[in-house]
Amino acid sequence: MVKTFCCYFLGAPVRVRYEHSGDEEAIWIANVVLDGRPRSIDGAAALRSRCAQADVTRSVLRGLEWVRKADASS
């Protein structure tokens, strides 16, 4: 079953969809507008806590930080 939630990155709302089967990994897609540009990134999160959404949120925020740094260096 696909689950959705919203979190924030640098004040911008991030819409996240994720799915997991079992207890080891969740696959996610995050959509956000950064610097006026829509961005969509995806990734996987290792499920290490009892709260899959918390693990996915940490993974999404790390991914967005990586994208922001990559954009700044180009």
Helices and strands as residue ranges (DSSP letters): E 3-9, E 12-20, E 25-34, E 37-46, H 52-73
